[in-house]
Amino acid sequence: IALGLPDALLGSAWNLVRLDLNTSLGTLGLMTVVVYAMSVFSTFNAPRILRFLETKKVVFISILLTGTALIMISRVTAFYQMLFFAIPLGLGAGAIDVSLNHYLASNYKAKHMNYLHSFYGIGVTFGPTIMAYTLRGDAWRSGYVVVGVVLLLIALVSLISFPLWKKESQDEREETHAHLGVREMLSIPGVKSSILIFLFYVHVESLGGVWIASYFYLTKDISFSDAALFTSSFYLALTIGRFMSGVLTRKLKPKTLVRIGESLILMSGILMLFKYPSITYYYLIAGLFGIGCAPIYPNMMYMNKEHFQKKQLSKVMSLQMSIGYLGFGALTPLAGLVFEKLGIETFPIFIIASISLTIFLTYIYLSKTRLTDNETLG
């Protein structure tokens, strides 16, 4: 929840924020780049941080940093000040992402990983909702204060919960988060294919979040107000799907859930190509797309411990997430340029092509890399 709450906050309030700070519409992109760059930096360096600090302390500090940054943003009087506080905002997000995913993959079951990621969906839904409520009184700063205070309360809860966390000795952290170079990691079987899976999957998910409303509005004769609900439908289905995925792990293996998810995305992409007599069909397709996305990220994260040794785990996760960010920060903007040149009608083609490549990479990854029990413990 703490990771998801700030994610869509600025975008939902930007029209008012830019007027208040006397800045242009396009500077939102600069703010996004700073947060994105800092997230990649902290994600890449998370194993190094985890060698010196226990996971519970990294989580606490990250949430505290993020909450404080949001409250400070509520006090800014110029855009350059907002850019400054974007630095701790991005650093906190990247560090908590790797540390929590690694902790759950190492100590819990697949269902817990799915539930963890479903709560991200709750956070990313409630953040803009809180902001929308405060914007009724043109008070975007109040929205940042409310979300910032909520994050500080979550940080307090995480601090109180310290006795419940598994103890991690210095020797254990040195062994678990051993220093491994990028070149050395890329030579390990399965690392390259898993990184590419995250790159293209994150691209597919972000295509849904950014472009699905525009696609249905411009190609299916749907009103602007109805089209706006497609993004909400997509994320709602994604969140519900991750809860469902957590329940289904009792009966199905994570790799099976990943393959089912990829198949549902492919099916939704194909169905988008056609016109239907009722808007209900389009909402169902958007829901199918979101449910298809649901199991892939958390179960791929969980399966890392089945494919890589303990000392490699946090480093491979940091590489997967760092490159995965490029799926959103590079591939999706490039897709936008293509849509501008060739038309938004090519949106389903991007979905079909990207998920087909992901399916192929998943086949390679799952068939070529698998550790024995002894190797997993090693």
C-alpha positions as CSV (number, residue, x, y, z in Angstrom):
1,I,0.0,0.0,0.0
2,A,2.8,2.4,0.9
3,L,4.5,1.8,-2.4
4,G,1.3,2.3,-4.4
5,L,-0.2,5.3,-2.7
6,P,2.1,8.0,-4.1
7,D,2.4,6.5,-7.7
8,A,-0.5,8.2,-9.4
9,L,-0.8,11.2,-7.0
10,L,0.9,13.9,-9.0
11,G,-0.7,13.0,-12.4
12,S,-4.2,13.2,-10.9
13,A,-3.5,16.7,-9.5
14,W,-1.1,18.1,-12.1
15,N,-3.5,20.5,-13.8
16,L,-3.9,22.4,-10.5
17,V,-0.3,22.0,-9.3
18,R,1.2,23.5,-12.5
19,L,-1.1,26.6,-12.2
20,D,-0.2,27.0,-8.5
21,L,3.6,26.7,-9.2
22,N,3.4,28.6,-12.5
23,T,5.0,25.9,-14.5
24,S,4.2,24.3,-17.9
25,L,2.2,21.2,-18.6
26,G,5.2,19.3,-19.9
27,T,7.3,19.7,-16.7
28,L,5.3,16.8,-15.3
29,G,7.6,14.6,-17.5
30,L,10.7,16.1,-15.9
31,M,9.3,15.3,-12.4
32,T,8.5,11.7,-13.6
33,V,12.0,11.3,-15.0
34,V,13.6,12.3,-11.7
35,V,11.5,9.9,-9.6
36,Y,12.1,7.2,-12.2
37,A,15.9,7.7,-12.2
38,M,16.1,7.7,-8.4
39,S,14.0,4.5,-8.3
40,V,16.3,2.8,-10.7
41,F,19.3,3.9,-8.8
42,S,18.1,2.7,-5.4
43,T,16.7,-0.5,-7.0
44,F,20.0,-1.3,-8.6
45,N,21.9,-0.7,-5.3
46,A,19.4,-2.3,-3.0
47,P,21.6,-5.5,-2.5
48,R,24.4,-3.3,-1.3
49,I,22.1,-1.5,1.2
50,L,20.7,-4.9,2.4
51,R,24.2,-6.0,3.3
52,F,24.4,-3.2,5.9
53,L,20.8,-3.0,7.1
54,E,18.2,-5.6,7.9
55,T,15.2,-5.7,5.6
56,K,12.9,-4.4,8.3
57,K,15.1,-1.3,8.8
58,V,15.3,-0.7,5.0
59,V,11.5,-0.9,4.7
60,F,11.0,1.5,7.7
61,I,13.5,4.1,6.5
62,S,12.1,3.9,2.9
63,I,8.5,4.5,4.0
64,L,9.6,7.2,6.3
65,L,11.6,8.9,3.5
66,T,8.7,8.7,1.1
67,G,6.1,10.0,3.6
68,T,8.4,12.9,4.6
69,A,9.0,13.8,0.9
70,L,5.3,13.9,0.2
71,I,4.6,16.3,3.2
72,M,7.5,18.5,2.1
73,I,6.2,18.6,-1.5
74,S,3.0,20.0,0.0
75,R,5.0,23.0,1.2
76,V,6.9,23.9,-2.0
77,T,6.5,27.3,-3.6
78,A,8.4,26.6,-6.9
79,F,8.8,23.7,-9.2
80,Y,12.5,23.3,-8.6
81,Q,11.7,22.6,-5.0
82,M,9.4,19.8,-6.0
83,L,12.1,18.3,-8.2
84,F,14.4,18.3,-5.1
85,F,11.9,16.3,-3.1
86,A,11.4,13.9,-6.0
87,I,14.8,12.5,-5.2
88,P,13.9,11.0,-1.8
89,L,10.5,10.0,-3.2
90,G,12.2,7.8,-5.9
91,L,15.0,6.5,-3.6
92,G,12.4,5.3,-1.1
93,A,10.2,3.6,-3.7
94,G,13.1,1.7,-5.3
95,A,14.6,0.4,-2.0
96,I,11.4,-0.9,-0.5
97,D,10.5,-2.7,-3.8
98,V,13.5,-4.9,-3.9
99,S,13.8,-5.5,-0.1
100,L,10.2,-6.6,0.4
101,N,10.1,-8.8,-2.7
102,H,13.3,-10.5,-1.7
103,Y,12.1,-11.0,1.9
104,L,8.9,-12.6,0.9
105,A,10.4,-14.8,-1.8
106,S,13.0,-16.0,0.8
107,N,10.7,-16.5,3.7
108,Y,7.1,-17.0,2.6
109,K,4.9,-18.9,0.1
110,A,3.8,-17.9,-3.4
111,K,0.3,-16.8,-2.1
112,H,1.9,-14.2,0.2
113,M,3.8,-12.7,-2.7
114,N,0.5,-12.4,-4.7
115,Y,-1.2,-10.8,-1.7
116,L,1.6,-8.4,-1.3
117,H,1.3,-7.2,-4.9
118,S,-2.5,-7.0,-4.7
119,F,-2.1,-4.5,-1.9
120,Y,0.0,-2.3,-4.2
121,G,-3.1,-2.2,-6.4
122,I,-5.1,-1.0,-3.5
123,G,-2.6,1.8,-2.8
124,V,-2.4,3.0,-6.4
125,T,-6.2,3.1,-6.5
126,F,-6.7,5.0,-3.2
127,G,-3.9,7.6,-3.8
128,P,-5.8,9.4,-6.6
129,T,-9.1,8.9,-4.8
130,I,-7.8,10.8,-1.8
131,M,-6.4,13.5,-4.1
132,A,-9.7,13.7,-6.0
133,Y,-11.5,14.3,-2.7
134,T,-9.2,17.2,-1.7
135,L,-9.3,18.7,-5.2
136,R,-13.0,19.5,-4.7
137,G,-11.7,22.4,-2.6
138,D,-8.7,23.1,-5.0
139,A,-6.5,21.8,-2.2
140,W,-3.9,19.6,-3.9
141,R,-1.5,20.3,-1.0
142,S,-3.9,18.8,1.4
143,G,-3.9,15.6,-0.7
144,Y,-0.1,15.3,-0.3
145,V,-0.4,15.9,3.4
146,V,-3.0,13.3,3.9
147,V,-1.1,10.6,1.9
148,G,2.1,11.6,3.5
149,V,0.6,11.2,7.0
150,V,-0.8,7.8,6.0
151,L,2.7,6.7,5.0
152,L,4.2,7.9,8.2
153,L,1.5,5.9,10.1
154,I,2.4,2.9,8.0
155,A,6.1,3.5,8.9
156,L,5.1,3.6,12.5
157,V,3.3,0.3,12.2
158,S,6.3,-1.3,10.5
159,L,8.5,0.0,13.4
160,I,6.2,-1.5,16.0
161,S,6.2,-4.8,14.0
162,F,10.1,-5.2,14.2
163,P,9.9,-8.1,16.7
164,L,7.8,-10.1,14.1
165,W,10.4,-9.9,11.4
166,K,13.0,-12.6,10.9
167,K,16.4,-11.6,12.4
168,E,19.2,-11.2,9.9
169,S,22.7,-11.3,11.3
170,Q,25.5,-9.5,9.7
171,D,27.1,-12.7,8.5
172,E,23.9,-13.9,7.0
173,R,23.4,-10.6,5.2
174,E,26.9,-10.7,3.8
175,E,26.3,-14.2,2.5
176,T,22.7,-13.6,1.2
177,H,23.5,-10.3,-0.5
178,A,27.0,-11.1,-1.7
179,H,28.7,-8.7,-4.0
180,L,28.2,-9.9,-7.6
181,G,29.1,-7.9,-10.6
182,V,26.6,-7.3,-13.5
183,R,28.8,-9.2,-16.0
184,E,29.0,-12.1,-13.6
185,M,25.2,-12.1,-13.1
186,L,24.5,-12.0,-16.8
187,S,26.6,-15.1,-17.3
188,I,24.3,-17.1,-15.1
189,P,21.8,-19.2,-17.1
190,G,18.3,-17.7,-17.0
191,V,19.3,-14.2,-15.8
192,K,19.1,-12.6,-19.3
193,S,15.8,-14.2,-20.2
194,S,14.2,-13.4,-16.9
195,I,15.3,-9.7,-17.2
196,L,13.7,-9.5,-20.7
197,I,10.5,-11.1,-19.4
198,F,10.2,-8.2,-16.8
199,L,11.1,-5.6,-19.4
200,F,8.3,-6.7,-21.8
201,Y,5.8,-7.6,-19.1
202,V,6.1,-4.2,-17.4
203,H,5.7,-2.6,-20.9
204,V,2.5,-4.5,-21.4
205,E,1.1,-3.6,-18.0
206,S,1.9,0.1,-18.5
207,L,0.4,0.1,-22.0
208,G,-2.8,-0.9,-20.3
209,G,-2.6,1.7,-17.6
210,V,-1.6,4.6,-20.0
211,W,-3.4,3.8,-23.3
212,I,-6.4,1.6,-22.8
213,A,-8.8,4.4,-22.2
214,S,-7.6,6.3,-25.3
215,Y,-7.8,3.2,-27.4
216,F,-11.4,2.5,-26.6
217,Y,-12.4,6.1,-26.8
218,L,-10.9,6.7,-30.3
219,T,-11.7,3.4,-31.9
220,K,-14.9,2.0,-30.5
221,D,-17.2,5.1,-30.6
222,I,-17.3,5.3,-26.7
223,S,-17.9,8.6,-24.9
224,F,-15.0,10.3,-23.0
225,S,-16.6,9.7,-19.6
226,D,-17.2,6.0,-20.3
227,A,-13.7,5.6,-21.7
228,A,-12.1,7.1,-18.5
229,L,-13.5,4.1,-16.6
230,F,-11.5,1.6,-18.6
231,T,-8.3,2.5,-16.8
232,S,-10.0,2.0,-13.4
233,S,-11.5,-1.3,-14.7
234,F,-8.1,-2.5,-15.7
235,Y,-6.4,-1.7,-12.3
236,L,-9.4,-3.1,-10.4
237,A,-9.2,-6.4,-12.3
238,L,-5.4,-6.4,-11.8
239,T,-5.9,-6.0,-8.0
240,I,-8.7,-8.6,-7.8
241,G,-6.7,-10.9,-10.0
242,R,-3.8,-10.9,-7.6
243,F,-6.0,-11.8,-4.7
244,M,-7.4,-14.7,-6.9
245,S,-3.8,-15.7,-7.9
246,G,-2.9,-15.9,-4.2
247,V,-5.8,-18.3,-3.5
248,L,-5.0,-20.3,-6.6
249,T,-1.4,-21.0,-5.6
250,R,-2.9,-23.6,-3.2
251,K,-3.8,-25.7,-6.3
252,L,-1.6,-24.4,-9.1
253,K,2.1,-23.8,-9.4
254,P,3.4,-20.3,-9.9
255,K,4.7,-21.1,-13.4
256,T,1.3,-22.4,-14.4
257,L,-0.3,-19.1,-13.2
258,V,2.3,-17.1,-15.2
259,R,1.4,-19.1,-18.3
260,I,-2.3,-18.6,-17.7
261,G,-1.9,-14.9,-17.2
262,E,0.1,-14.5,-20.4
263,S,-2.5,-16.5,-22.4
264,L,-5.3,-14.3,-21.1
265,I,-3.4,-11.1,-22.1
266,L,-2.9,-12.6,-25.6
267,M,-6.6,-13.4,-25.8
268,S,-7.6,-9.9,-24.7
269,G,-5.3,-8.3,-27.3
270,I,-6.9,-10.4,-30.0
271,L,-10.4,-9.6,-28.8
272,M,-9.6,-5.8,-28.8
273,L,-9.3,-5.9,-32.6
274,F,-13.0,-6.4,-33.1
275,K,-16.1,-4.3,-32.6
276,Y,-19.0,-5.4,-30.4
277,P,-22.6,-4.4,-30.1
278,S,-22.4,-3.3,-26.4
279,I,-19.9,-1.4,-24.2
280,T,-20.1,-4.3,-21.7
281,Y,-18.0,-6.4,-24.0
282,Y,-15.2,-3.8,-24.0
283,Y,-15.3,-3.7,-20.2
284,L,-15.0,-7.4,-20.0
285,I,-12.0,-7.3,-22.4
286,A,-10.3,-4.7,-20.2
287,G,-11.1,-6.9,-17.2
288,L,-9.6,-9.9,-18.9
289,F,-6.5,-7.9,-19.7
290,G,-6.1,-6.8,-16.0
291,I,-6.7,-10.3,-14.7
292,G,-4.2,-11.7,-17.2
293,C,-1.6,-9.2,-15.9
294,A,-2.3,-10.1,-12.3
295,P,-0.2,-13.3,-11.7
296,I,2.9,-12.6,-13.8
297,Y,5.0,-10.1,-11.8
298,P,4.5,-11.6,-8.3
299,N,4.9,-15.2,-9.4
300,M,8.0,-14.4,-11.5
301,M,9.4,-12.7,-8.4
302,Y,8.6,-15.7,-6.3
303,M,10.1,-18.2,-8.8
304,N,13.5,-16.6,-8.6
305,K,14.3,-18.7,-5.6
306,E,13.6,-21.8,-7.6
307,H,16.0,-20.7,-10.4
308,F,18.8,-18.9,-8.7
309,Q,21.0,-19.5,-5.7
310,K,20.4,-17.7,-2.4
311,K,23.4,-15.4,-2.8
312,Q,22.2,-14.4,-6.3
313,L,18.6,-13.7,-5.4
314,S,18.6,-10.0,-4.3
315,K,21.0,-9.1,-7.2
316,V,18.9,-10.8,-9.9
317,M,15.8,-9.1,-8.5
318,S,17.4,-5.7,-8.5
319,L,18.4,-6.2,-12.2
320,Q,14.9,-7.5,-13.1
321,M,13.3,-4.4,-11.5
322,S,15.8,-1.9,-12.8
323,I,15.4,-3.1,-16.4
324,G,11.7,-3.6,-15.8
325,Y,11.4,0.1,-15.1
326,L,12.6,0.7,-18.7
327,G,9.5,-1.1,-19.9
328,F,7.5,1.8,-18.5
329,G,10.1,4.6,-18.8
330,A,11.3,3.8,-22.4
331,L,9.2,1.3,-24.3
332,T,5.8,2.7,-23.5
333,P,6.8,6.3,-24.5
334,L,8.2,4.9,-27.7
335,A,4.9,3.1,-28.3
336,G,3.2,6.5,-27.8
337,L,5.2,7.9,-30.7
338,V,4.2,5.0,-32.9
339,F,0.6,5.6,-32.0
340,E,1.0,9.2,-32.9
341,K,2.4,8.3,-36.4
342,L,0.4,5.1,-37.2
343,G,-2.7,5.6,-35.1
344,I,-4.0,4.2,-31.8
345,E,-5.5,1.4,-33.8
346,T,-2.1,-0.4,-33.5
347,F,-2.5,-0.6,-29.7
348,P,-3.7,-4.3,-29.7
349,I,-0.9,-5.2,-32.1
350,F,1.6,-3.9,-29.5
351,I,-0.1,-6.0,-26.8
352,I,-0.1,-9.1,-29.0
353,A,3.5,-8.7,-30.1
354,S,4.9,-7.9,-26.7
355,I,3.1,-10.7,-24.9
356,S,4.0,-13.2,-27.6
357,L,7.6,-12.3,-27.1
358,T,7.1,-12.6,-23.3
359,I,5.6,-16.1,-23.8
360,F,8.6,-17.2,-25.9
361,L,11.0,-15.8,-23.3
362,T,9.1,-17.5,-20.5
363,Y,9.3,-20.9,-22.3
364,I,13.1,-20.5,-22.6
365,Y,13.4,-19.4,-18.9
366,L,11.3,-22.2,-17.5
367,S,12.7,-25.0,-19.6
368,K,16.4,-24.1,-19.4
369,T,16.8,-23.0,-15.7
370,R,15.8,-24.9,-12.6
371,L,17.9,-25.5,-9.5
372,T,18.0,-28.7,-7.4
373,D,17.2,-28.4,-3.7
374,N,20.9,-28.4,-2.8
375,E,21.7,-25.7,-5.3
376,T,18.8,-23.5,-4.0
377,L,20.2,-23.8,-0.4
378,G,23.7,-23.0,-1.7
